[in-house]
Amino acid sequence: GSSPMCFPAGDFLTSAQDVLLGRLDIAPAGGDPQVIDFWMSAEQFEYWSHTFLTVDVVKGRGSGFSVESPEGVRFMIRSRLMETTTPFV
């Protein structure tokens, strides 16, 4: 897998060259929702369009200034090939 960087809303500027893939609720179980938008550059989206991506949380050290860094966990992207021949572009 790979480790995405996740920033609080407003700390990372997006543009028309970015694709919103979804919204992640990072709240503890039973807690109030804490939503983070998950963006990818259009170029990366094109490259990964034939895969199914899963954002997971695992124990470990987070990346740099990513929001999970002080929590003793990190985000990880796991990918697998789609079973269809039509990509998501």
DALIN-V362801 format. One record per residue. N is the residue number from 1. SS is DSSP state (H for helix, E for strand, - for the rest). D_CENTER is the distance of its C-alpha to the mean C-alpha in whole Angstrom. Layout:
n={N | N}
ss={SS | SS}
d_center={D_CENTER | D_CENTER}
//
This chain:
n={1 | 2 | 3 | 4 | 5 | 6 | 7 | 8 | 9 | 10 | 11 | 12 | 13 | 14 | 15 | 16 | 17 | 18 | 19 | 20 | 21 | 22 | 23 | 24 | 25 | 26 | 27 | 28 | 29 | 30 | 31 | 32 | 33 | 34 | 35 | 36 | 37 | 38 | 39 | 40 | 41 | 42 | 43 | 44 | 45 | 46 | 47 | 48 | 49 | 50 | 51 | 52 | 53 | 54 | 55 | 56 | 57 | 58 | 59 | 60 | 61 | 62 | 63 | 64 | 65 | 66 | 67 | 68 | 69 | 70 | 71 | 72 | 73 | 74 | 75 | 76 | 77 | 78 | 79 | 80 | 81 | 82 | 83 | 84 | 85 | 86 | 87 | 88 | 89}
ss={- | E | - | - | - | - | - | - | - | - | - | - | - | - | - | - | - | E | E | E | E | E | E | E | E | - | - | - | - | - | - | - | - | - | E | E | E | E | E | E | E | H | H | H | H | H | H | H | - | - | E | E | E | E | E | E | E | E | E | - | - | - | - | - | - | - | - | - | H | H | H | - | E | E | E | E | E | E | E | E | E | - | - | - | - | - | - | - | -}
d_center={12 | 10 | 9 | 6 | 8 | 7 | 10 | 13 | 13 | 16 | 15 | 13 | 15 | 14 | 17 | 18 | 16 | 13 | 11 | 10 | 8 | 8 | 9 | 8 | 11 | 11 | 15 | 17 | 19 | 22 | 21 | 20 | 17 | 14 | 12 | 9 | 8 | 5 | 7 | 8 | 12 | 14 | 15 | 12 | 12 | 16 | 15 | 13 | 14 | 17 | 14 | 12 | 9 | 8 | 6 | 9 | 10 | 13 | 16 | 16 | 16 | 13 | 13 | 15 | 15 | 11 | 12 | 12 | 14 | 18 | 17 | 18 | 14 | 11 | 8 | 8 | 7 | 10 | 12 | 15 | 17 | 18 | 22 | 22 | 24 | 22 | 19 | 17 | 18}
//
